[in-house]
Amino acid sequence: MKSPVVVVAITLTAAILVAASLLIVVGTRKGPGTSTLNAPAQQQRVKHTHLV
């Protein structure tokens, strides 16, 4: 039988890996421009004016 410390360490490692993989999957499923990672504080839309 394994010691309780080893069992807890393995369980915590597995839980961290599952949580990280879920965060990655959820982050990559969003559409373009909806991710908050590495995004500027605010993005302003540029108005295009046609010069004729």
C-alpha distance matrix in Angstrom:
0.0 3.8 6.6 9.0 11.6 10.3 9.8 13.3 14.7 14.0 15.3 18.3 19.1 19.2 21.4 23.7 24.2 25.0 27.4 29.1 29.7 31.1 33.4 34.6 35.3 37.2 39.1 40.3 41.4 44.0 47.6 49.4 50.3 47.9 45.1 45.0 43.2 45.7 48.6 51.7 52.4 55.1 56.8 60.4 62.0 64.9 68.1 69.9 73.6 75.9 78.8 81.8
3.8 0.0 3.8 6.4 8.2 6.5 6.7 10.2 11.2 10.8 12.6 15.2 15.9 16.5 18.7 20.6 21.3 22.5 24.7 26.2 27.0 28.7 30.7 31.8 32.9 34.7 36.4 37.7 39.0 41.5 45.1 46.7 47.5 45.2 42.2 41.9 40.1 42.4 45.4 48.4 49.1 52.0 53.7 57.3 59.0 61.9 65.1 67.0 70.7 73.0 75.8 78.9
6.6 3.8 0.0 3.8 5.4 5.5 6.6 8.9 10.2 11.1 12.6 14.6 15.8 17.0 18.7 20.4 21.7 23.1 24.7 26.2 27.6 29.1 30.8 32.2 33.5 35.1 36.6 38.2 39.6 41.9 45.5 47.0 47.5 45.1 42.1 41.5 39.6 41.9 44.9 47.7 48.2 51.2 53.1 56.8 58.7 61.6 64.9 66.9 70.6 73.0 75.8 79.0
9.0 6.4 3.8 0.0 3.8 5.5 5.1 6.1 8.5 9.9 10.5 12.1 14.1 15.3 16.3 18.2 20.0 21.1 22.3 24.2 25.8 26.9 28.5 30.3 31.6 32.8 34.4 36.3 37.6 39.7 43.3 44.9 45.3 42.7 39.7 39.0 37.4 39.8 42.6 45.4 45.7 48.6 50.7 54.3 56.2 59.2 62.5 64.7 68.3 70.9 73.7 76.9
11.6 8.2 5.4 3.8 0.0 3.8 5.5 5.2 6.1 8.6 9.9 10.5 12.2 14.2 15.3 16.4 18.3 20.0 21.0 22.4 24.4 25.8 27.0 28.6 30.3 31.6 32.8 34.7 36.3 38.3 41.9 43.2 43.4 41.0 37.8 36.9 35.1 37.3 40.2 42.9 43.3 46.4 48.4 52.1 54.2 57.1 60.5 62.6 66.2 68.8 71.5 74.8
10.3 6.5 5.5 5.5 3.8 0.0 3.8 5.5 5.1 6.1 8.5 9.9 10.5 12.3 14.2 15.4 16.5 18.4 20.0 21.1 22.6 24.4 25.8 27.1 28.6 30.3 31.6 33.1 34.8 37.1 40.6 41.9 42.4 40.1 37.0 36.4 34.4 36.6 39.6 42.5 43.2 46.1 48.0 51.7 53.5 56.3 59.7 61.6 65.4 67.8 70.5 73.7
9.8 6.7 6.6 5.1 5.5 3.8 0.0 3.8 5.5 5.2 6.1 8.6 9.9 10.6 12.2 14.3 15.5 16.6 18.3 20.0 21.3 22.6 24.4 25.9 27.1 28.6 30.3 31.9 33.2 35.5 39.1 40.7 41.3 38.8 35.9 35.5 33.8 36.3 39.2 42.2 42.7 45.5 47.3 50.9 52.7 55.6 58.9 60.8 64.6 67.0 69.8 72.9
13.3 10.2 8.9 6.1 5.2 5.5 3.8 0.0 3.8 5.5 5.1 6.0 8.5 9.9 10.4 12.2 14.2 15.3 16.3 18.2 19.9 21.0 22.4 24.3 25.7 26.9 28.3 30.3 31.7 33.7 37.3 38.8 39.2 36.6 33.6 32.9 31.3 33.9 36.6 39.5 39.8 42.7 44.6 48.3 50.2 53.2 56.5 58.6 62.3 64.8 67.6 70.8
14.7 11.2 10.2 8.5 6.1 5.1 5.5 3.8 0.0 3.8 5.5 5.2 6.1 8.6 9.9 10.6 12.3 14.3 15.4 16.5 18.4 20.1 21.2 22.6 24.4 25.8 26.9 28.7 30.5 32.5 36.1 37.3 37.6 35.3 32.1 31.4 29.5 31.7 34.7 37.6 38.2 41.1 43.0 46.7 48.6 51.5 54.8 56.8 60.5 63.0 65.7 68.9
14.0 10.8 11.1 9.9 8.6 6.1 5.2 5.5 3.8 0.0 3.8 5.5 5.1 6.2 8.6 10.0 10.6 12.3 14.3 15.4 16.6 18.4 20.1 21.2 22.6 24.4 25.8 27.2 28.8 31.2 34.7 36.1 36.8 34.5 31.5 31.2 29.3 31.7 34.6 37.8 38.6 41.3 42.9 46.6 48.2 51.1 54.4 56.2 59.9 62.3 65.1 68.2
15.3 12.6 12.6 10.5 9.9 8.5 6.1 5.1 5.5 3.8 0.0 3.8 5.5 5.2 6.2 8.7 10.0 10.6 12.3 14.3 15.5 16.6 18.4 20.1 21.2 22.5 24.3 26.0 27.2 29.4 33.1 34.8 35.4 32.8 30.0 29.7 28.2 30.9 33.6 36.7 37.3 39.9 41.6 45.2 46.8 49.8 53.0 55.0 58.7 61.1 64.0 67.1
18.3 15.2 14.6 12.1 10.5 9.9 8.6 6.0 5.2 5.5 3.8 0.0 3.8 5.4 5.0 6.1 8.6 9.9 10.5 12.2 14.2 15.3 16.5 18.3 20.0 21.1 22.4 24.4 25.9 27.8 31.4 32.8 33.1 30.6 27.6 27.0 25.4 28.0 30.7 33.7 34.2 36.9 38.8 42.4 44.2 47.2 50.5 52.6 56.2 58.8 61.6 64.8
19.1 15.9 15.8 14.1 12.2 10.5 9.9 8.5 6.1 5.1 5.5 3.8 0.0 3.8 5.5 5.2 6.2 8.7 10.0 10.6 12.3 14.3 15.5 16.6 18.4 20.1 21.1 22.7 24.5 26.7 30.2 31.4 31.9 29.7 26.5 26.2 24.2 26.6 29.5 32.6 33.5 36.3 37.8 41.5 43.2 46.0 49.4 51.2 54.9 57.3 60.1 63.2
19.2 16.5 17.0 15.3 14.2 12.3 10.6 9.9 8.6 6.2 5.2 5.4 3.8 0.0 3.8 5.5 5.2 6.2 8.6 9.9 10.6 12.3 14.3 15.5 16.5 18.4 20.0 21.3 22.7 25.1 28.7 30.3 31.1 28.8 25.9 26.1 24.3 27.0 29.8 33.1 34.0 36.5 37.8 41.4 42.8 45.7 48.9 50.7 54.4 56.7 59.6 62.6
21.4 18.7 18.7 16.3 15.3 14.2 12.2 10.4 9.9 8.6 6.2 5.0 5.5 3.8 0.0 3.8 5.5 5.2 6.1 8.6 10.0 10.6 12.3 14.3 15.4 16.5 18.2 20.1 21.3 23.3 27.0 28.7 29.3 26.7 23.9 23.8 22.5 25.5 27.9 31.1 31.7 34.1 35.7 39.2 40.8 43.8 47.0 49.0 52.7 55.1 58.1 61.1
23.7 20.6 20.4 18.2 16.4 15.4 14.3 12.2 10.6 10.0 8.7 6.1 5.2 5.5 3.8 0.0 3.8 5.5 5.1 6.1 8.6 9.9 10.6 12.3 14.2 15.4 16.4 18.4 20.1 22.0 25.5 26.8 27.1 24.8 21.7 21.3 19.6 22.3 25.0 28.1 28.9 31.5 33.1 36.7 38.4 41.3 44.6 46.6 50.3 52.7 55.6 58.7
24.2 21.3 21.7 20.0 18.3 16.5 15.5 14.2 12.3 10.6 10.0 8.6 6.2 5.2 5.5 3.8 0.0 3.8 5.5 5.1 6.1 8.6 9.9 10.6 12.3 14.2 15.3 16.6 18.4 20.7 24.2 25.5 26.3 24.2 21.2 21.4 19.5 22.1 24.8 28.2 29.4 31.8 33.0 36.6 38.0 40.8 44.0 45.7 49.5 51.7 54.6 57.6
25.0 22.5 23.1 21.1 20.0 18.4 16.6 15.3 14.3 12.3 10.6 9.9 8.7 6.2 5.2 5.5 3.8 0.0 3.8 5.5 5.2 6.2 8.7 10.0 10.6 12.2 14.1 15.5 16.6 19.1 22.6 24.4 25.4 23.0 20.4 21.0 19.6 22.7 25.0 28.5 29.5 31.6 32.7 36.2 37.4 40.3 43.4 45.1 48.9 51.1 54.1 57.1
27.4 24.7 24.7 22.3 21.0 20.0 18.3 16.3 15.4 14.3 12.3 10.5 10.0 8.6 6.1 5.1 5.5 3.8 0.0 3.8 5.5 5.2 6.2 8.7 10.0 10.6 12.2 14.4 15.5 17.3 21.0 22.7 23.2 20.6 17.9 18.0 16.9 20.1 22.3 25.6 26.3 28.5 29.9 33.3 34.8 37.8 40.9 42.9 46.6 49.0 52.0 55.1
29.1 26.2 26.2 24.2 22.4 21.1 20.0 18.2 16.5 15.4 14.3 12.2 10.6 9.9 8.6 6.1 5.1 5.5 3.8 0.0 3.8 5.4 5.1 6.3 8.7 10.0 10.5 12.4 14.4 16.2 19.6 20.8 21.4 19.2 16.1 16.3 14.5 17.4 19.9 23.3 24.5 26.8 27.9 31.5 32.9 35.8 39.0 40.9 44.6 46.9 49.8 52.9
29.7 27.0 27.6 25.8 24.4 22.6 21.3 19.9 18.4 16.6 15.5 14.2 12.3 10.6 10.0 8.6 6.1 5.2 5.5 3.8 0.0 3.8 5.4 5.1 6.2 8.6 9.8 10.7 12.4 14.9 18.2 19.7 20.9 18.9 16.2 17.2 15.6 18.5 20.9 24.5 25.9 27.8 28.6 32.0 33.0 35.8 38.9 40.5 44.2 46.3 49.3 52.2
31.1 28.7 29.1 26.9 25.8 24.4 22.6 21.0 20.1 18.4 16.6 15.3 14.3 12.3 10.6 9.9 8.6 6.2 5.2 5.4 3.8 0.0 3.8 5.4 5.1 6.1 8.4 9.9 10.6 12.9 16.6 18.6 19.6 17.1 14.8 15.9 15.2 18.6 20.3 23.9 25.0 26.6 27.4 30.7 31.7 34.7 37.6 39.4 43.1 45.3 48.4 51.3
33.4 30.7 30.8 28.5 27.0 25.8 24.4 22.4 21.2 20.1 18.4 16.5 15.5 14.3 12.3 10.6 9.9 8.7 6.2 5.1 5.4 3.8 0.0 3.8 5.5 5.2 6.0 8.6 10.1 11.4 15.0 16.5 17.0 14.5 11.8 12.4 11.6 15.0 16.8 20.3 21.3 23.1 24.1 27.5 28.7 31.7 34.8 36.7 40.4 42.8 45.8 48.8
34.6 31.8 32.2 30.3 28.6 27.1 25.9 24.3 22.6 21.2 20.1 18.3 16.6 15.5 14.3 12.3 10.6 10.0 8.7 6.3 5.1 5.4 3.8 0.0 3.8 5.5 5.1 6.2 8.7 10.6 13.8 14.9 15.9 14.1 11.3 12.6 11.1 14.1 16.1 19.9 21.5 23.1 23.7 27.1 28.0 30.7 33.8 35.4 39.2 41.3 44.3 47.2
35.3 32.9 33.5 31.6 30.3 28.6 27.1 25.7 24.4 22.6 21.2 20.0 18.4 16.5 15.4 14.2 12.3 10.6 10.0 8.7 6.2 5.1 5.5 3.8 0.0 3.8 5.4 5.3 6.2 9.1 12.4 14.3 16.0 14.1 12.1 14.2 13.5 16.6 18.1 21.8 23.4 24.5 24.7 27.9 28.4 31.2 34.0 35.5 39.2 41.2 44.3 47.1
37.2 34.7 35.1 32.8 31.6 30.3 28.6 26.9 25.8 24.4 22.5 21.1 20.1 18.4 16.5 15.4 14.2 12.2 10.6 10.0 8.6 6.1 5.2 5.5 3.8 0.0 3.8 5.5 5.3 6.9 10.6 12.9 14.1 11.5 9.8 11.9 12.1 15.6 16.4 20.0 21.1 22.1 22.5 25.5 26.2 29.2 31.9 33.7 37.4 39.6 42.8 45.6
39.1 36.4 36.6 34.4 32.8 31.6 30.3 28.3 26.9 25.8 24.3 22.4 21.1 20.0 18.2 16.4 15.3 14.1 12.2 10.5 9.8 8.4 6.0 5.1 5.4 3.8 0.0 3.8 5.6 6.0 9.2 10.5 11.3 9.2 6.7 8.8 8.6 11.9 12.9 16.6 18.0 19.1 19.4 22.6 23.4 26.3 29.3 31.0 34.8 37.0 40.1 43.0
40.3 37.7 38.2 36.3 34.7 33.1 31.9 30.3 28.7 27.2 26.0 24.4 22.7 21.3 20.1 18.4 16.6 15.5 14.4 12.4 10.7 9.9 8.6 6.2 5.3 5.5 3.8 0.0 3.8 5.6 8.0 9.2 11.2 10.0 8.3 11.2 10.7 13.3 14.2 18.0 19.9 20.6 20.3 23.3 23.6 26.2 29.0 30.3 34.1 36.0 39.1 41.8
41.4 39.0 39.6 37.6 36.3 34.8 33.2 31.7 30.5 28.8 27.2 25.9 24.5 22.7 21.3 20.1 18.4 16.6 15.5 14.4 12.4 10.6 10.1 8.7 6.2 5.3 5.6 3.8 0.0 3.8 6.6 9.2 11.6 9.9 9.4 12.7 13.2 16.1 16.3 19.8 21.4 21.6 21.1 23.8 23.7 26.5 29.0 30.3 34.0 35.8 39.1 41.7
44.0 41.5 41.9 39.7 38.3 37.1 35.5 33.7 32.5 31.2 29.4 27.8 26.7 25.1 23.3 22.0 20.7 19.1 17.3 16.2 14.9 12.9 11.4 10.6 9.1 6.9 6.0 5.6 3.8 0.0 3.8 6.6 8.3 6.3 6.7 10.2 11.5 14.3 13.7 17.0 18.3 18.2 17.7 20.3 20.3 23.2 25.6 27.2 30.9 33.0 36.3 39.0
47.6 45.1 45.5 43.3 41.9 40.6 39.1 37.3 36.1 34.7 33.1 31.4 30.2 28.7 27.0 25.5 24.2 22.6 21.0 19.6 18.2 16.6 15.0 13.8 12.4 10.6 9.2 8.0 6.6 3.8 0.0 3.8 6.3 5.8 7.7 11.4 12.9 14.9 13.6 16.5 18.1 17.3 16.1 18.2 17.6 20.3 22.6 23.9 27.5 29.5 32.8 35.4
49.4 46.7 47.0 44.9 43.2 41.9 40.7 38.8 37.3 36.1 34.8 32.8 31.4 30.3 28.7 26.8 25.5 24.4 22.7 20.8 19.7 18.6 16.5 14.9 14.3 12.9 10.5 9.2 9.2 6.6 3.8 0.0 3.8 5.6 7.1 10.6 11.7 12.7 11.3 14.0 16.0 15.1 13.5 15.6 15.0 17.4 20.0 21.2 24.9 26.9 30.1 32.8
50.3 47.5 47.5 45.3 43.4 42.4 41.3 39.2 37.6 36.8 35.4 33.1 31.9 31.1 29.3 27.1 26.3 25.4 23.2 21.4 20.9 19.6 17.0 15.9 16.0 14.1 11.3 11.2 11.6 8.3 6.3 3.8 0.0 3.8 5.7 8.2 10.0 10.7 8.4 10.7 12.4 11.4 9.9 12.4 12.4 15.2 18.0 19.8 23.5 25.8 28.9 31.9
47.9 45.2 45.1 42.7 41.0 40.1 38.8 36.6 35.3 34.5 32.8 30.6 29.7 28.8 26.7 24.8 24.2 23.0 20.6 19.2 18.9 17.1 14.5 14.1 14.1 11.5 9.2 10.0 9.9 6.3 5.8 5.6 3.8 0.0 3.8 6.4 9.1 11.1 9.1 11.7 12.6 12.1 11.7 14.3 14.8 18.0 20.7 22.8 26.4 28.9 32.1 35.0
45.1 42.2 42.1 39.7 37.8 37.0 35.9 33.6 32.1 31.5 30.0 27.6 26.5 25.9 23.9 21.7 21.2 20.4 17.9 16.1 16.2 14.8 11.8 11.3 12.1 9.8 6.7 8.3 9.4 6.7 7.7 7.1 5.7 3.8 0.0 3.8 5.5 8.1 7.2 10.6 12.0 12.5 12.7 16.0 17.0 20.0 23.1 25.1 28.8 31.3 34.3 37.4
45.0 41.9 41.5 39.0 36.9 36.4 35.5 32.9 31.4 31.2 29.7 27.0 26.2 26.1 23.8 21.3 21.4 21.0 18.0 16.3 17.2 15.9 12.4 12.6 14.2 11.9 8.8 11.2 12.7 10.2 11.4 10.6 8.2 6.4 3.8 0.0 3.8 6.4 5.5 8.5 9.2 10.7 11.9 15.4 17.3 20.4 23.6 26.0 29.6 32.4 35.2 38.5
43.2 40.1 39.6 37.4 35.1 34.4 33.8 31.3 29.5 29.3 28.2 25.4 24.2 24.3 22.5 19.6 19.5 19.6 16.9 14.5 15.6 15.2 11.6 11.1 13.5 12.1 8.6 10.7 13.2 11.5 12.9 11.7 10.0 9.1 5.5 3.8 0.0 3.8 5.4 8.9 10.6 12.7 13.7 17.4 19.3 22.0 25.5 27.6 31.2 33.9 36.5 39.9
45.7 42.4 41.9 39.8 37.3 36.6 36.3 33.9 31.7 31.7 30.9 28.0 26.6 27.0 25.5 22.3 22.1 22.7 20.1 17.4 18.5 18.6 15.0 14.1 16.6 15.6 11.9 13.3 16.1 14.3 14.9 12.7 10.7 11.1 8.1 6.4 3.8 0.0 3.8 6.7 9.3 11.6 12.4 16.1 18.2 20.4 24.1 26.0 29.6 32.2 34.6 38.0
48.6 45.4 44.9 42.6 40.2 39.6 39.2 36.6 34.7 34.6 33.6 30.7 29.5 29.8 27.9 25.0 24.8 25.0 22.3 19.9 20.9 20.3 16.8 16.1 18.1 16.4 12.9 14.2 16.3 13.7 13.6 11.3 8.4 9.1 7.2 5.5 5.4 3.8 0.0 3.8 6.5 8.1 8.7 12.4 14.6 17.1 20.7 22.9 26.4 29.2 31.6 35.1
51.7 48.4 47.7 45.4 42.9 42.5 42.2 39.5 37.6 37.8 36.7 33.7 32.6 33.1 31.1 28.1 28.2 28.5 25.6 23.3 24.5 23.9 20.3 19.9 21.8 20.0 16.6 18.0 19.8 17.0 16.5 14.0 10.7 11.7 10.6 8.5 8.9 6.7 3.8 0.0 3.8 5.5 6.6 10.2 13.0 15.2 18.9 21.3 24.6 27.6 29.8 33.4
52.4 49.1 48.2 45.7 43.3 43.2 42.7 39.8 38.2 38.6 37.3 34.2 33.5 34.0 31.7 28.9 29.4 29.5 26.3 24.5 25.9 25.0 21.3 21.5 23.4 21.1 18.0 19.9 21.4 18.3 18.1 16.0 12.4 12.6 12.0 9.2 10.6 9.3 6.5 3.8 0.0 3.8 6.9 10.1 13.4 16.0 19.4 22.3 25.3 28.7 30.9 34.5
55.1 52.0 51.2 48.6 46.4 46.1 45.5 42.7 41.1 41.3 39.9 36.9 36.3 36.5 34.1 31.5 31.8 31.6 28.5 26.8 27.8 26.6 23.1 23.1 24.5 22.1 19.1 20.6 21.6 18.2 17.3 15.1 11.4 12.1 12.5 10.7 12.7 11.6 8.1 5.5 3.8 0.0 3.7 6.5 9.8 12.7 15.9 18.9 22.0 25.3 27.7 31.2
56.8 53.7 53.1 50.7 48.4 48.0 47.3 44.6 43.0 42.9 41.6 38.8 37.8 37.8 35.7 33.1 33.0 32.7 29.9 27.9 28.6 27.4 24.1 23.7 24.7 22.5 19.4 20.3 21.1 17.7 16.1 13.5 9.9 11.7 12.7 11.9 13.7 12.4 8.7 6.6 6.9 3.7 0.0 3.8 6.6 9.3 12.7 15.5 18.7 22.0 24.4 27.9
60.4 57.3 56.8 54.3 52.1 51.7 50.9 48.3 46.7 46.6 45.2 42.4 41.5 41.4 39.2 36.7 36.6 36.2 33.3 31.5 32.0 30.7 27.5 27.1 27.9 25.5 22.6 23.3 23.8 20.3 18.2 15.6 12.4 14.3 16.0 15.4 17.4 16.1 12.4 10.2 10.1 6.5 3.8 0.0 3.8 6.4 9.4 12.5 15.5 18.9 21.3 24.8
62.0 59.0 58.7 56.2 54.2 53.5 52.7 50.2 48.6 48.2 46.8 44.2 43.2 42.8 40.8 38.4 38.0 37.4 34.8 32.9 33.0 31.7 28.7 28.0 28.4 26.2 23.4 23.6 23.7 20.3 17.6 15.0 12.4 14.8 17.0 17.3 19.3 18.2 14.6 13.0 13.4 9.8 6.6 3.8 0.0 3.8 6.4 9.4 12.6 15.9 18.6 22.0
64.9 61.9 61.6 59.2 57.1 56.3 55.6 53.2 51.5 51.1 49.8 47.2 46.0 45.7 43.8 41.3 40.8 40.3 37.8 35.8 35.8 34.7 31.7 30.7 31.2 29.2 26.3 26.2 26.5 23.2 20.3 17.4 15.2 18.0 20.0 20.4 22.0 20.4 17.1 15.2 16.0 12.7 9.3 6.4 3.8 0.0 3.8 6.3 9.4 12.7 15.2 18.6
68.1 65.1 64.9 62.5 60.5 59.7 58.9 56.5 54.8 54.4 53.0 50.5 49.4 48.9 47.0 44.6 44.0 43.4 40.9 39.0 38.9 37.6 34.8 33.8 34.0 31.9 29.3 29.0 29.0 25.6 22.6 20.0 18.0 20.7 23.1 23.6 25.5 24.1 20.7 18.9 19.4 15.9 12.7 9.4 6.4 3.8 0.0 3.7 6.3 9.8 12.5 15.7
69.9 67.0 66.9 64.7 62.6 61.6 60.8 58.6 56.8 56.2 55.0 52.6 51.2 50.7 49.0 46.6 45.7 45.1 42.9 40.9 40.5 39.4 36.7 35.4 35.5 33.7 31.0 30.3 30.3 27.2 23.9 21.2 19.8 22.8 25.1 26.0 27.6 26.0 22.9 21.3 22.3 18.9 15.5 12.5 9.4 6.3 3.7 0.0 3.8 6.5 9.4 12.6
73.6 70.7 70.6 68.3 66.2 65.4 64.6 62.3 60.5 59.9 58.7 56.2 54.9 54.4 52.7 50.3 49.5 48.9 46.6 44.6 44.2 43.1 40.4 39.2 39.2 37.4 34.8 34.1 34.0 30.9 27.5 24.9 23.5 26.4 28.8 29.6 31.2 29.6 26.4 24.6 25.3 22.0 18.7 15.5 12.6 9.4 6.3 3.8 0.0 3.8 6.3 9.4
75.9 73.0 73.0 70.9 68.8 67.8 67.0 64.8 63.0 62.3 61.1 58.8 57.3 56.7 55.1 52.7 51.7 51.1 49.0 46.9 46.3 45.3 42.8 41.3 41.2 39.6 37.0 36.0 35.8 33.0 29.5 26.9 25.8 28.9 31.3 32.4 33.9 32.2 29.2 27.6 28.7 25.3 22.0 18.9 15.9 12.7 9.8 6.5 3.8 0.0 3.7 6.2
78.8 75.8 75.8 73.7 71.5 70.5 69.8 67.6 65.7 65.1 64.0 61.6 60.1 59.6 58.1 55.6 54.6 54.1 52.0 49.8 49.3 48.4 45.8 44.3 44.3 42.8 40.1 39.1 39.1 36.3 32.8 30.1 28.9 32.1 34.3 35.2 36.5 34.6 31.6 29.8 30.9 27.7 24.4 21.3 18.6 15.2 12.5 9.4 6.3 3.7 0.0 3.8
81.8 78.9 79.0 76.9 74.8 73.7 72.9 70.8 68.9 68.2 67.1 64.8 63.2 62.6 61.1 58.7 57.6 57.1 55.1 52.9 52.2 51.3 48.8 47.2 47.1 45.6 43.0 41.8 41.7 39.0 35.4 32.8 31.9 35.0 37.4 38.5 39.9 38.0 35.1 33.4 34.5 31.2 27.9 24.8 22.0 18.6 15.7 12.6 9.4 6.2 3.8 0.0
